[in-house]
Amino acid sequence: MNRLVSKYFFELVLLYGDATKENGLRTESEASIFFEIERDYANHCRLSIVLPEQPWIALLKLNCIEGDEPAANPNLYGMKVIAGGCI
């Protein structure tokens, strides 16, 4: 889609807490290593985060890098809800 993109990485974002309370929501995140475009990797990407004992939602975000800078075009980012619940 963009010949300027040189790398990408994943970010796991956890949103949790009580949205009905003032300052009741919190976030945690974990990021992967940078992956170079058109290079094969032997290992799978694994991200982990400790789940809280309150309602939560997990989102997976894909971030693209152009050269050494974050991509300028918002179409080169993506985020999807991957799980939610309460322990």
C-alpha positions as CSV (number, residue, x, y, z in Angstrom):
1,M,0.0,0.0,0.0
2,N,2.8,2.4,0.8
3,R,6.4,1.9,-0.5
4,L,7.7,4.1,2.3
5,V,6.7,1.7,5.1
6,S,9.9,0.0,6.3
7,K,8.8,-1.6,9.6
8,Y,5.7,-2.4,11.6
9,F,5.0,-3.5,15.2
10,F,2.0,-4.6,17.3
11,E,0.7,-3.1,20.4
12,L,-1.7,-4.8,22.9
13,V,-3.8,-2.2,24.7
14,L,-5.9,-3.1,27.8
15,L,-8.6,-0.7,28.8
16,Y,-10.2,-1.5,32.2
17,G,-12.2,0.0,35.1
18,D,-15.5,1.7,35.6
19,A,-16.5,4.3,33.0
20,T,-19.2,5.6,35.3
21,K,-16.7,6.9,37.8
22,E,-14.6,10.0,37.4
23,N,-11.1,8.9,36.4
24,G,-12.4,5.3,36.6
25,L,-10.8,4.0,33.4
26,R,-7.2,2.9,33.1
27,T,-5.0,1.6,30.3
28,E,-2.0,-0.7,30.1
29,S,0.0,-1.6,27.0
30,E,2.7,-3.9,25.7
31,A,4.5,-3.5,22.4
32,S,6.3,-6.0,20.2
33,I,9.6,-5.7,18.5
34,F,9.8,-3.9,15.2
35,F,9.3,-6.2,12.2
36,E,10.9,-5.3,8.9
37,I,8.8,-5.5,5.8
38,E,9.4,-8.5,3.4
39,R,11.5,-10.3,6.0
40,D,10.6,-13.8,7.3
41,Y,10.7,-14.4,11.0
42,A,11.1,-17.8,12.6
43,N,9.3,-16.8,15.8
44,H,5.7,-15.8,16.4
45,C,4.8,-12.5,18.0
46,R,3.6,-13.0,21.5
47,L,2.3,-10.2,23.8
48,S,1.1,-10.7,27.3
49,I,-0.5,-8.5,29.9
50,V,-1.9,-9.2,33.4
51,L,-5.7,-9.1,33.4
52,P,-7.3,-7.0,36.2
53,E,-10.1,-8.2,38.5
54,Q,-12.6,-5.7,37.0
55,P,-14.2,-5.3,33.6
56,W,-11.7,-5.1,30.7
57,I,-11.3,-5.0,27.0
58,A,-8.2,-5.8,25.0
59,L,-7.4,-4.2,21.6
60,L,-4.6,-5.2,19.2
61,K,-3.1,-2.3,17.3
62,L,-0.9,-2.4,14.2
63,N,1.5,0.5,13.8
64,C,3.6,1.2,10.6
65,I,6.9,3.0,10.5
66,E,8.2,5.0,7.5
67,G,12.0,5.1,7.7
68,D,12.5,5.9,11.4
69,E,9.3,7.9,12.0
70,P,5.7,6.8,12.7
71,A,3.7,6.6,9.5
72,A,2.0,9.9,8.5
73,N,-1.1,8.4,6.9
74,P,-3.7,7.2,9.4
75,N,-4.7,4.4,7.0
76,L,-1.4,2.7,7.9
77,Y,-2.7,2.0,11.5
78,G,-5.3,-0.4,12.5
79,M,-7.0,-1.4,15.8
80,K,-9.3,-4.3,16.6
81,V,-11.1,-5.5,19.7
82,I,-9.8,-9.0,20.3
83,A,-11.2,-9.9,23.8
84,G,-13.2,-8.6,26.7
85,G,-14.4,-9.8,30.1
86,C,-14.0,-9.9,33.8
87,I,-12.0,-12.3,35.9
